[in-house]
Amino acid sequence: MTTLIRTLIVDDSAFVRKVVREMLGRSPFIQVVGMARDGEEALEMVAELNPDVVTCDMVMPRLDGVGFVRAQMARKPVSILILSASAEDGPRVLEAIEAGAVDFVQKPTALATDELLNIRDELIEKVKTAARAPVEKLHPASAVSVPTVYRPHPLKVEVVVLGISTGGPQALRYLLPQFPADFPVPIAMVLHMPVGYTALFAEHLNELSKLKVTEAREGDFLRPGMALLAPAGRHLLLKRNGNGSIFAVLATQPIEKPHRPSVDVLFQSAAEELREKVLGVVMTGMGDDGKQGSAWIKAQGGRVITESESSCIIYGMPRSVAEAGLSDASFSLQTMAEGIMKFI
């Protein structure tokens, strides 16, 4: 007999609580065990009902979404999925993720029933994913800066390409500050995020890191000491011009990919342009985006490393690469920066 995912809904709107309950009720694997009107009531109901997953609105009276996440994680970690009304909530959503929320879903700005139902499949899938997230890993690691000394040597790797999804904001917030300003190759990253959040998150990473971190723009040249984050809604591809410089190309094609941006698209473009001079990194996330791209990198003589299961919030993307025999080495989040440095 399949164990149901016990879920608590937190939202100050009775209408939204009702619609979310109806949406989750469509899944035979999810049981809504309660509904709370704000963060204060949610804290009491989590203690009473012990849910597996909590879906939580951002803007609420008494105690908002960020306040609830912080308070609940301090009491007893639980898998929390944020429901955000708009990209204008971006700064607060990122605060909630950094405080320990697993992931977030963007609600439509128009609260018509049909509009809300459009996110039903995504919401159900993310509740199921959140239920599998190990709560002991949900306390975010502090961003740290580790001084690194490089010995001059001929570099073979010319670019690091990195793919990440669920658990990605927490992991990148920990990883990137460990690289020094003179990191010898550029980094190009794909993180699965809704439209409207990637520019804000890149700014946040830039504040934490010695690297120059920006959301990628068409024609950006990649240089050592910089990291480009693919913009949500567009694929990031790497190209080389006649002078040998690497630059960014943004595209909507291919449209058949389940994610845009796609890790596979970034990895394949890097492999085609730079051949064996690519290091691919696949980290925490659900699904198998990055597996095909890793195969392209390996076919051209490049290397691929993966995050180990021990530190992943969701060991999906790295597992798909490792089980396909495409991973040259596996590192925990805590040792990933050192691992990347070894390979370049």
HELIX and SHEET records of a PDB file:
HELIX    1   1 ALA A   14  GLY A   25  1                                  12    
HELIX    2   2 GLY A   39  LEU A   49  1                                  11    
HELIX    3   3 GLY A   65  ARG A   75  1                                  11    
HELIX    4   4 ALA A   87  ASP A   89  5                                   3    
HELIX    5   5 GLY A   90  ALA A   99  1                                  10    
HELIX    6   6 THR A  113  LEU A  117  1                                   5    
HELIX    7   7 ARG A  120  ARG A  132  1                                  13    
HELIX    8   8 VAL A  135  LYS A  137  5                                   3    
HELIX    9   9 GLY A  168  LEU A  175  1                                   8    
HELIX   10  10 LEU A  176  GLN A  178  5                                   3    
HELIX   11  11 THR A  198  LEU A  208  1                                  11    
HELIX   12  12 VAL A  263  LEU A  274  1                                  12    
HELIX   13  13 ARG A  275  LYS A  277  5                                   3    
HELIX   14  14 LYS A  291  ALA A  299  1                                   9    
HELIX   15  15 MET A  317  GLU A  323  1                                   7    
HELIX   16  16 LEU A  333  PHE A  343  1                                  11    
SHEET    1   A 5 ILE A  30  ALA A  36  0                                        
SHEET    2   A 5 ILE A   5  VAL A  10  1                                        
SHEET    3   A 5 VAL A  53  ASP A  57  1                                        
SHEET    4   A 5 SER A  79  SER A  84  1                                        
SHEET    5   A 5 ASP A 103  GLN A 106  1                                        
SHEET    1   B 7 LYS A 212  GLU A 215  0                                        
SHEET    2   B 7 MET A 226  LEU A 229  1                                        
SHEET    3   B 7 ILE A 187  LEU A 191  1                                        
SHEET    4   B 7 VAL A 159  ILE A 164  1                                        
SHEET    5   B 7 VAL A 278  VAL A 282  1                                        
SHEET    6   B 7 ARG A 303  GLU A 307  1                                        
SHEET    7   B 7 ALA A 329  PHE A 331  1                                        
SHEET    1   C 2 HIS A 235  ARG A 240  0                                        
SHEET    2   C 2 ILE A 246  ALA A 251 -1                                        
END                                                                             
